[in-house]
Amino acid sequence: MKDFRGKHRNRSWPPARPAPREDVRKPRERRDETPGGDRDIVYGAEPIRELIAAAPEAIRALYVKQGSDRHFSSEIERVRTGGGRVEILDDAGIARVAGETARHQGIAALMRPYEYAALADFLRDKPDPIVLVDGVTDPRNLGALMRSAEGAGVNAIVIAKDRTAAITPAAIKASAGAWIHLKVVQCGNVARTLEELKGAGYWIAALAPGGGTSIYDLDVSRKLVIVVGSEDRGVREIVRKNADFVVGIPMRGRVASLNVSVAAAVALFEIARRRAAV
């Protein structure tokens, strides 16, 4: 499979059939391509420019407001080259695609479904640390977590298939471009996946308020999987039982815990800092 993201060895969307060169003046409606709201649509000039710059083949259809096509000529050409189609719409058409209240700035895009990596392929590169996300339901939190993880040097994330946000346009937008640098696996059974990771030589550290091991005392010389849980309940009991360490971040104020993406950032940057000092 062609990796359309160039030097970044991440997973890709499947290649599409070449799009016709001509534009149409009203949205086509196909049973498998009708825009489906927040799950499928990205809108706004900067988010779409970032998406096209990173992964033009990720776009199934680009919708541009009539009169704005010259302003977005470069983006239009890259989407066409990547196999997507381009449609020029009137005011009502672009509003229908992006949403009546959306600040679309004259452009919206329908994305292809994200294709996740296989765990075996993922582990072949021996990433360390790995972040495993189990129960983060808000795609914006997932995107913020991806941004924090990539900023701390992480390039590998596992997300649970159930009770966890997927890689959607909302998560991609919140990641501020970090998603393109990450390999992402989606797992169906978290406990089984943790056992597989243990078998591959990783130590499991569940991040939880009041954990018995301080993040500042964690042995970072080991290959680590950092597990983060849901926004409200944290890591599940089954994850705690499978973890080698339950790791906490000592709090200095009156607030008992941090937002999940902030907690992950603190832990991951501390691991990076201590490893760099060795």
URWO-V33461 format. One record per residue. N is the residue number from 1. PHI is phi as a letter, one per 40 degrees, with the letter a starting at -180 (NA if undefined). PSI is psi in degrees with one decimal (* if undefined). NEAR is the number of other ideal C-beta (glycine too) atoms within 10 Angstrom. Layout:
N | PHI | PSI | NEAR
N | PHI | PSI | NEAR
This chain:
1 | NA | 133.2 | 9
2 | c | 134.3 | 8
3 | c | 101.2 | 12
4 | c | -3.1 | 17
5 | c | 24.4 | 18
6 | g | -124.1 | 10
7 | c | -16.6 | 5
8 | c | 117.2 | 15
9 | c | 64.7 | 12
10 | b | 176.4 | 19
11 | c | 160.5 | 19
12 | b | 166.1 | 18
13 | c | 154.5 | 20
14 | c | 147.3 | 11
15 | c | 147.3 | 13
16 | b | 161.3 | 15
17 | c | 145.4 | 7
18 | d | 139.6 | 12
19 | c | 152.2 | 18
20 | c | 151.6 | 10
21 | c | -29.8 | 8
22 | c | 148.3 | 8
23 | c | 159.3 | 16
24 | b | 163.5 | 13
25 | b | 1.8 | 10
26 | a | 155.3 | 12
27 | c | 134.8 | 20
28 | c | 148.7 | 10
29 | b | 109.0 | 8
30 | b | 147.7 | 9
31 | d | -29.9 | 5
32 | b | 1.4 | 5
33 | b | 8.4 | 15
34 | c | 129.5 | 12
35 | d | 137.9 | 20
36 | b | 36.8 | 9
37 | g | -149.9 | 9
38 | c | -23.9 | 12
39 | c | -30.6 | 13
40 | b | -24.8 | 19
41 | b | 132.1 | 22
42 | b | 139.6 | 25
43 | a | 161.4 | 21
44 | h | 141.0 | 18
45 | c | -51.4 | 16
46 | c | -45.9 | 9
47 | d | -38.7 | 20
48 | c | -37.5 | 25
49 | c | -42.4 | 15
50 | c | -42.8 | 19
51 | c | -45.0 | 23
52 | c | -38.3 | 25
53 | c | -36.1 | 13
54 | c | -41.6 | 18
55 | a | 73.8 | 23
56 | c | -30.1 | 21
57 | c | -7.8 | 22
58 | c | -11.8 | 26
59 | c | 123.0 | 25
60 | c | -40.8 | 23
61 | a | 137.7 | 23
62 | b | 126.5 | 27
63 | b | 123.8 | 25
64 | b | 135.3 | 25
65 | c | 137.1 | 22
66 | d | 129.8 | 14
67 | g | -15.6 | 11
68 | b | -1.0 | 17
69 | c | -32.1 | 16
70 | c | -38.1 | 8
71 | c | -31.1 | 15
72 | b | 29.4 | 21
73 | c | -39.3 | 11
74 | c | -43.2 | 11
75 | c | -39.7 | 23
76 | c | -45.3 | 21
77 | c | -40.6 | 13
78 | c | -37.6 | 17
79 | c | -43.2 | 26
80 | c | -44.6 | 18
81 | c | -33.9 | 12
82 | c | -1.3 | 21
83 | g | 2.3 | 19
84 | c | 163.6 | 24
85 | b | 158.4 | 23
86 | b | 133.3 | 23
87 | b | 131.4 | 20
88 | c | 122.6 | 20
89 | b | 155.4 | 24
90 | c | -179.1 | 14
91 | d | -45.3 | 11
92 | c | -37.0 | 11
93 | c | -45.0 | 19
94 | c | -33.4 | 24
95 | c | -36.6 | 16
96 | c | -37.4 | 16
97 | c | -49.4 | 24
98 | c | -24.5 | 25
99 | h | 139.6 | 15
100 | c | -31.7 | 7
101 | b | 2.4 | 7
102 | c | 140.8 | 15
103 | c | 80.1 | 9
104 | c | -19.3 | 20
105 | f | 26.3 | 18
106 | g | 11.7 | 20
107 | a | 140.8 | 27
108 | a | 160.4 | 29
109 | a | 141.1 | 29
110 | c | 120.6 | 22
111 | c | 154.6 | 22
112 | c | 155.7 | 20
113 | c | 139.0 | 14
114 | c | 138.2 | 19
115 | b | 118.0 | 15
116 | c | 156.6 | 18
117 | c | 157.4 | 22
118 | c | 143.8 | 11
119 | d | -40.9 | 16
120 | c | -42.5 | 10
121 | c | -39.5 | 12
122 | d | -44.0 | 20
123 | c | -15.0 | 19
124 | c | -30.0 | 10
125 | c | -0.3 | 12
126 | f | 55.4 | 12
127 | c | 147.1 | 18
128 | a | 120.6 | 18
129 | c | 166.9 | 25
130 | b | 142.1 | 25
131 | b | 128.7 | 28
132 | b | 123.4 | 28
133 | b | 118.8 | 27
134 | b | 96.2 | 25
135 | h | 2.5 | 23
136 | c | 109.2 | 25
137 | c | -22.7 | 12
138 | c | 118.0 | 17
139 | c | -26.2 | 22
140 | c | -36.5 | 16
141 | c | -40.1 | 22
142 | c | -43.5 | 27
143 | c | -42.7 | 25
144 | c | -37.7 | 23
145 | c | -42.8 | 31
146 | c | -40.5 | 30
147 | c | -46.1 | 19
148 | c | -43.7 | 23
149 | c | -47.0 | 29
150 | c | -38.0 | 21
151 | c | -27.8 | 15
152 | c | 5.8 | 20
153 | g | 4.7 | 14
154 | c | 140.4 | 25
155 | b | 11.4 | 18
156 | a | 125.5 | 21
157 | b | 139.4 | 26
158 | b | 131.2 | 25
159 | b | 140.4 | 24
160 | c | 146.4 | 24
161 | c | -34.2 | 12
162 | b | 145.0 | 11
163 | f | 24.3 | 13
164 | a | 138.8 | 20
165 | c | 147.3 | 21
166 | c | 178.3 | 17
167 | c | 96.6 | 24
168 | b | 170.7 | 21
169 | d | -37.8 | 25
170 | c | -41.8 | 19
171 | c | -40.6 | 23
172 | c | -44.9 | 26
173 | c | -43.5 | 21
174 | c | -22.2 | 23
175 | c | -10.2 | 25
176 | f | 39.3 | 15
177 | g | -7.8 | 16
178 | c | -32.1 | 20
179 | d | -33.4 | 25
180 | c | -21.7 | 19
181 | c | 2.9 | 17
182 | b | 140.9 | 22
183 | c | 129.9 | 20
184 | b | 128.1 | 21
185 | b | 142.3 | 20
186 | b | 124.2 | 21
187 | b | 143.3 | 22
188 | c | -32.3 | 9
189 | b | 106.8 | 12
190 | c | -44.0 | 25
191 | c | -43.2 | 13
192 | c | -39.0 | 11
193 | c | -39.2 | 20
194 | c | -38.7 | 25
195 | c | -40.5 | 13
196 | c | -40.2 | 14
197 | c | -37.8 | 23
198 | c | -42.1 | 15
199 | c | -24.8 | 9
200 | c | 6.3 | 15
201 | g | 10.6 | 11
202 | c | 151.5 | 22
203 | b | 136.2 | 17
204 | c | 123.3 | 21
205 | b | 108.1 | 26
206 | c | 125.5 | 27
207 | c | 117.9 | 27
208 | a | 143.2 | 21
209 | d | 136.4 | 14
210 | g | 15.8 | 12
211 | d | 149.8 | 21
212 | c | -19.7 | 10
213 | b | 123.8 | 16
214 | c | 143.7 | 12
215 | d | -26.2 | 23
216 | c | -9.8 | 11
217 | b | -4.7 | 12
218 | c | 137.2 | 21
219 | c | 101.7 | 12
220 | c | 3.3 | 18
221 | c | -15.9 | 10
222 | c | 159.0 | 15
223 | c | 125.3 | 14
224 | b | 145.2 | 25
225 | b | 119.9 | 25
226 | c | 117.8 | 26
227 | b | 128.2 | 30
228 | b | 143.8 | 26
229 | b | -160.6 | 24
230 | c | 162.9 | 19
231 | c | -33.9 | 14
232 | b | -37.0 | 8
233 | b | -9.1 | 9
234 | g | -156.3 | 21
235 | c | 145.1 | 23
236 | c | 159.4 | 19
237 | c | -36.5 | 8
238 | c | -32.0 | 12
239 | c | -43.0 | 23
240 | d | -42.7 | 16
241 | c | -30.6 | 11
242 | c | -8.7 | 20
243 | c | 146.5 | 22
244 | c | -29.8 | 17
245 | b | 142.2 | 20
246 | b | 114.7 | 20
247 | b | 131.6 | 24
248 | b | 159.5 | 22
249 | b | 114.0 | 21
250 | d | 127.4 | 10
251 | c | 138.0 | 12
252 | b | -16.2 | 6
253 | b | -156.6 | 5
254 | c | -16.8 | 5
255 | c | 136.0 | 7
256 | c | -20.3 | 8
257 | a | 171.2 | 14
258 | b | 159.6 | 16
259 | d | 147.0 | 12
260 | d | -40.7 | 24
261 | c | -33.8 | 23
262 | c | -44.2 | 15
263 | c | -43.4 | 24
264 | c | -41.1 | 27
265 | c | -45.4 | 19
266 | d | -47.8 | 16
267 | c | -45.7 | 26
268 | c | -37.8 | 25
269 | c | -31.0 | 16
270 | c | -40.9 | 18
271 | c | -45.5 | 21
272 | c | -41.6 | 16
273 | c | -46.6 | 11
274 | c | -34.4 | 15
275 | c | -36.7 | 14
276 | c | -25.0 | 8
277 | c | -12.6 | 7
278 | c | * | 6
